[in-house]
Amino acid sequence: MKLAIITGLSGSGKSVALHTLEDEGYYCVDNLPLFLLPAFAGELVKRQDKRFKLVAISIDARNAPAEFESISSLLEPLQQAGIRHDIIFLEAQDETLIKRFSETRRRHPLTGGDRPLEEAIRLERELMAPFLSVADLRIDTSRTSLHELKHLVRSRVSERLDTKISLLFQSFGFKQGVPRDADFVFDARCLPNPHWEPELRPLSGRDAPVARYLGDFPDVQRYKEDIVRFLEQWIPCFEREGRSYLTVAIGCTGGQHRSVYLVEQLASHFRTCGRRIQTRHRDLATTGD
């Protein structure tokens, strides 16, 4: 049995994630009271029913705040029963959440009385912090479309047939901010910048002329090789600790040339090593380098 626990902030896409897993064949339960989690999972294991081989539940702040303080003790019975479980924490920036609630005219579950939306969001962050501290996968949906979120959930959370870690290489531009859901962040702004070559400026790191330009610089190759060595050394340690996901973010000024090139190079290397790889170019469509 595999259990996916979807949690995080209201308005960040938890329902989308749960419905996506349902389409992938998961048995889904929305807003399960947290104190029922050990008994619920234990009963499913006892039944040995093929319908419950893949199960996903969502948990949100409508549970009593005190329950979140004992999240580790509530997860311990799952580990003792040998239930594979991943905690997927979805979040977004405050201004994004406010905009989404305003556009949909939905009520935040913690608003009411004299508590405005902004205060409700801050309170929810505090209540959900224990989940964030134990999350296996953290997804910031501030700049993620509905289609992209569905793809991320399908590819990163759906049933994996092996115990190898799933690697996501993501390019980004520092002008647009550092991804908050990255496990490792590397800064490529020290490398030669194709932006200053007029014929390369409108291209991206996925285009052959840019790849040839960057590939000719020894420093670029050394930078890539250093990242490869670092990851090859430490990925096995994460796997031994039971980690299922790892997000590696590579940033340059605008997220168009250097970071994109390095992401493609790193993805190609680890893909040939038999790793499960995904790539995402967060700012490629909207910014220059």
N, C-alpha and C positions, 0 to 999 in steps of 0.2 A: 504494500500500500504506500502511496505517496500522497502527502498532504501539503497543499499550498495555502498559506495564510496570507490573505490580501488585507493590508491595513494601510493607514496613513491619514492624510488630511481630506476633509470633505471638499469636493470640487476638484480633486486632483486626478480623478479618473478611475476610482476603485470599482465602480459599477461596470465600466467599460472592460476593465481587466477581468472581472468575474465572468461577464457574459462571453468574453473571448475564450476563456478556459472552458466554459460550458459548451461552446461550439467545437472545442477540441476533444470533447468526450469526458470532461470532468463532471462528477456529481457535485453540484454547487449549493451552498447554503449561505444566504445573505444575512449579515448582522447576527451571528451566533453569540449569545451571551458568553463572555469570556470564562466564567466559572464552569460552564458546561463543556469546555474544550477537552479536558482529559477523559471524561466519561463518554463523550461523543466519539472520540477517536478510538477508545478502547472497545466500545460496542461494535464499531465497524470492523475492527480486527477480528473479533470473536465470530462475526457472521461469515467471514470468508466468502463473501459474495463478490463475484467479478464486477458487478455494477459499481462497487466502491473501491476498485483498485486505484483510481485516480479521484481525489476529493479536493475541492477548493472551498474555503470559507472566507467570508469577509468579516472583519471586526472593526468597529469604529468607536467614536467617543461617546456614543449613547450609553455605553456600559458605565457602571459606577467608577469614578476616578480611583478609588482605593484598590480596585481589582488590578489596575495596570501596574501597581507597585510590586506585585508578586508574579510578574510575567515569567521570570526564570523558573520559579517553583512550579508554575503551571505547565511549562514546557518539559520539565524533567520526566514526568510519566511517559511522554511521547518517546523520549530517548530510551527509557528503560524498556518500553514495549517494542523497540526496534522500528518505530514508524519514521520513515524518511519525511522530513518536513522542511520547507523553505518559507521564510518570512519575507514577503515582498512589500516594501514600504513605498507608497506613492506620495509625492508632495509637489508643491509649486510655490512660487514666490507670492507674497501677500497681495501685491497689486494684481497679479494674474487671477488669484482666487476671487478677489473683490470684483473684478471685471466679469468673471464667469457667472458669479451669483447675480450680478446686476443684469446680465444679458438673458439669463434663463428665468429670472424672477423667482428662483427657488429660495426657500428659507434654509439658512444654515442651522444644523441640529442644535447648536449651543446658543443661538440667539433667543431672545425672549426677555420680557420684563424691560429693564433699562440697559440691557447689554447690546451694544451695536455690533455690526458685522465685524469690524476690525478687531474689536476686543474678543469676540467669539473665536476668531482665527488664532489670535495669540494664545488664548486659553487652550484651544485644541492642540496647538503645538506642544504646550507644556504637558498635557495629559498623555499625548502619544509618544513623548520622548523615550519612555522605557522600551517601546517597540523599535524605535529607530536604533537604539543602542545594541539590539540583538539581531537586526535585520540582515538577511543574507544578500538581499538585492535592494538597492535604493534607486528609485526612478524619479527624476525631476521632470515634470511634464510642462514646465513653464513655456518651453519653446517646442513642444512636441504636438504634432497634429493627431487627430483621432486615428488616422490610418497608421501613422508611425507608432503610436502606442499599441495598437492591436498587433502590429508586426513584432514589436519588442516583446510583448507578452507571449505570443506564439513561439517565437524563436528562443527565448531565454527561460521561460517558465514551463513550457510544455514538457511532457515526459522525456527524460534523457535515458538512453539505454546503457550508458557507461557512467563511471564515476569521475571522468575527467572534467576539469573546470571549463566553463564556457567563457571565452574572451571576447570582449567588445572593445574595439579600437575606435576612438572618436576624435575627430579633428574639431577645433574650435578657434575662434578669434578672441584674443584678450579684450578687444574693443567691446565685445558683447558680453563679457563676464566669463568667469571660470565655471565649468559645470560642477554643480554641487554633489552630483551622484557619482563622481569619479573616485576610484580607489587610489589611482596614481595619476599625477599630473606632471607632464614634461613640457618645458618651455623651449621652443625652437626659434625664438626671436634672435638668438645669437648667430644663426646661420645666414649665409648669403640669401638675399631677398630678390626673387624674380620680378617683383613689382617694379623695380627700377630699370628693367629691360623693357622698352616700349612694346616690342613684338610679343612679349610674354605676359604683359599686364592683364589682357582680357582673358587669358587662359587659366586653367586650374592645375593643381598638382596631379590630376589624373591624365592630363594631356602629355603626349610623348615629348614635345619640345621642352616643357618644364621639367619633366623627369630626366631628360638628357642633361639639361643645364645643371640641375642639382646633383645628379649622379657624378658629374665631373669634379666635384669638390671633395677632397679627402676628408675635410671636417664633417661634412654631411654623412659620409659613410661611417666615420668613426662614431658619430652621435647615434646613428641607427644601431650599430653593432654593440655599443654600450648598453642601450635599452634592451636589446635581445639578450645579452649576457645577464643583465639584471633579472629579467623576467624568467629566463630559463633556470636561474638559480633559486628563485623564490616561489615560483608557481607550485612546485611539488610540496612546499611547506603549507601553502594554503589548501591544497588538496588533502593533505594529511589531517588538517583541522576541519575538514568537511565542507569547505567552501565550494559552492556550485558556480559562482559567477565572479568575474573580475572585470572592472571597467578601467581602461587605460586611456587617458585623454592627452592628446598632443596639441599644444597651442602655438599659434604664431600671431602676428598682429591682427589680421583680419579673417583668418581661417580659410584662405583660398589656395595658397601655393605650398609653403613649406610643411605645414601640419598635414595637409591632405596627402602630399607625396609620402611623408613618413608613415602615415596610417596605412596607405596602400602597400608600402614596402613591408611593414611589420606584419600586416595581415597575410601577405603572400608567404612570408617566411614561416609563420606558425601554422598556416594551412598546410604547407608541404610537410610539416612535422606531425600531421594527423590531428591537430587541435581543432576544436569546434570554434569557428571564428565568425564574428560579425563586424561590420564597419558602419560608421555613421559620420557624415560630414555635416555637422550642426549648422554652420554658417555659410556653407558654400554657395547657396542660392541667393544670399542677401548681402554679402559683404565682399570687399576687395582685401588684398593682403597689405 
